Amino acid sequence: MLLLNATYEPLTALSARRAIVLLICDKADTVHDNPEGPVVHSAGTAVALPSVIRLRNYVRVPYRARVPMTRAALMHRDRYRCAYCGGKAETIDHVIPRSRGGAHSWENCVASCAPCNHRKADKLLSELGWVLHHPMVAPKGPHWRLLSASNELDPSWLQYLGEGAA
C-alpha cells in the first residue's frame, strides 16, 4: 500500500496492518480504492484495503542528499533494459570493474543482461568498443526513495509518483 503525505507527496510503501491502523485511528484517508482487494473484518467493523492512502496531517521528511542505490532502484532507473544491447536486464554490471577500482555507485553501475555481463567480464568499455545507451546518473525526486525500497509497483501508484516512475 502506498502512503502519501498530506500534500500528496509519496512517502513509503506500507504493510496492510499499518495502513489499517492509520485508517481506523482516523490518521489517514483512502485516496485510491482497490475493488479487487481484500477486506479485513473484525468483531465490529470491516475495512476494505485500499491501494493508496493519504495522511491527514503533514509530516516533515528529513532531507537526504542521495537516493540509496539498490538493485530495485537501479533496474527502475534503467527501465529493466540492458545498458549495452537494450535487451531485458537481469543483472547489475559495474562499467569500470571493481577489480580495476570502480565504485559501487549510481555513476558506475548499470542494468545488464546476463550474456553482455558475461562477455564484458572485467574489461573496460573502450577495450570492447562498446557504448552505453543512456547516461549513468543518480536519480532525484521523492518517488525514487519509494522505488529503491520496493521491487514491485502497483499500477495505480504511478499517477502519484510523478515523472520517471513508469
C-alpha positions in Angstrom: 0.0 0.0 0.0 1.3 3.5 -0.9 1.3 6.2 1.8 1.1 9.8 0.7 1.8 12.9 2.7 -1.0 15.4 3.2 0.4 17.2 0.2 0.1 14.0 -1.9 3.9 13.5 -2.0 4.7 9.8 -1.9 6.3 8.7 1.4 6.6 5.0 1.5 5.1 1.6 0.9 3.2 0.3 4.0 2.1 -3.1 5.3 -1.6 -3.8 5.3 -1.6 -3.9 9.1 0.0 -0.4 9.4 -2.4 1.0 6.8 -5.5 -0.4 8.7 -4.2 1.2 12.0 -3.8 4.6 10.3 -7.3 4.3 8.7 -9.1 3.2 11.9 -7.4 5.8 14.0 -8.5 8.5 11.5 -4.9 9.5 10.8 -5.3 8.7 7.1 -7.9 8.7 4.3 -8.4 6.4 1.4 -7.3 8.0 -1.9 -7.5 5.1 -4.3 -9.7 2.1 -3.6 -8.7 -1.4 -4.7 -12.0 -3.0 -5.8 -10.4 -6.5 -6.1 -8.5 -6.1 -2.8 -9.1 -8.0 0.4 -11.5 -6.9 3.1 -10.3 -7.2 6.7 -13.1 -8.0 9.2 -13.1 -7.5 13.0 -15.9 -8.0 15.5 -17.3 -4.5 15.0 -16.2 -3.4 11.6 -14.9 -4.3 8.1 -12.1 -2.3 6.3 -11.5 -2.7 2.6 -7.8 -2.4 1.9 -7.1 0.5 -0.4 -4.1 0.7 -2.7 -3.3 4.3 -1.8 -3.9 6.2 1.5 -3.0 9.8 2.4 -2.1 11.2 5.9 -4.5 13.9 7.2 -1.6 15.9 8.8 1.6 16.9 7.0 4.7 15.0 8.1 8.0 16.8 7.6 10.5 14.4 5.9 14.2 14.9 6.8 16.3 15.9 3.8 18.6 13.3 2.5 21.2 14.2 -0.2 21.2 10.9 -2.2 18.8 8.2 -3.1 20.2 4.9 -1.8 21.3 2.6 -4.7 19.5 -0.7 -4.5 19.0 -3.3 -7.2 15.3 -2.4 -7.5 16.0 1.3 -7.9 18.8 0.7 -10.4 16.5 -1.6 -12.5 13.8 1.1 -12.4 16.3 3.8 -13.5 17.4 1.7 -16.5 13.8 0.5 -17.1 14.8 -3.1 -16.9 16.8 -2.8 -20.2 20.4 -3.8 -20.7 22.7 -0.7 -21.0 24.8 -2.4 -23.7 22.4 -4.2 -26.1 18.9 -2.9 -25.0 17.7 -6.4 -24.1 15.9 -7.5 -20.9 18.2 -6.8 -17.9 18.7 -9.4 -15.3 21.9 -8.4 -13.6 23.9 -5.4 -12.5 27.2 -4.6 -14.0 30.0 -2.2 -12.9 31.1 -0.2 -16.0 34.5 0.3 -14.5 35.0 -3.2 -12.9 35.5 -3.3 -9.2 38.7 -5.3 -9.8 40.0 -2.1 -11.6 39.0 0.3 -8.8 35.4 1.0 -10.0 33.0 2.1 -7.3 29.6 0.6 -6.4 27.7 3.8 -7.2 24.9 5.2 -9.3 27.6 6.7 -11.6 29.3 3.3 -12.3 26.5 0.7 -12.2 24.1 -0.2 -15.0 21.4 -2.9 -15.6 22.7 -5.6 -17.9 21.6 -8.9 -19.5 23.5 -12.0 -18.4 25.2 -12.5 -21.8 26.5 -8.9 -22.0 27.6 -9.0 -18.4 29.5 -12.3 -19.0 31.1 -11.0 -22.3 32.2 -7.8 -20.7 33.6 -9.6 -17.6 36.3 -7.3 -16.1 37.1 -5.3 -19.2 36.6 -1.6 -19.9 34.1 -0.4 -22.5 36.9 1.1 -24.5 38.6 -2.3 -24.7 35.5 -3.8 -26.2 34.4 -0.9 -28.4 31.0 -0.8 -26.6 29.0 2.3 -25.7 26.2 3.0 -23.2 22.7 3.6 -24.4 21.9 6.0 -21.6 23.8 8.2 -19.0 24.6 6.9 -15.6 23.2 9.4 -13.2 21.8 9.3 -9.7 18.1 9.7 -9.8 16.4 12.6 -8.0 12.9 13.1 -6.6 10.8 11.8 -3.8 9.4 8.8 -5.7 12.9 7.4 -6.1 13.1 6.7 -2.4 10.0 4.5 -2.7 11.4 2.8 -5.8 14.6 1.9 -4.0 12.6 0.1 -1.3 10.1 -1.8 -3.5 10.6 -4.3 -6.2 7.0 -4.2 -7.4 4.8 -1.2 -8.1 1.0 -1.3 -8.1 0.0 0.3 -11.4 -2.5 2.5 -9.5 0.5 4.2 -7.7 2.0 5.6 -10.9 -0.2 8.7 -11.0 1.0 9.7 -7.6 4.7 9.0 -8.2 5.3 11.7 -10.8 7.6 11.8 -13.9 10.0 9.0 -14.5 8.3 6.4 -12.3 6.7 4.5 -15.1 
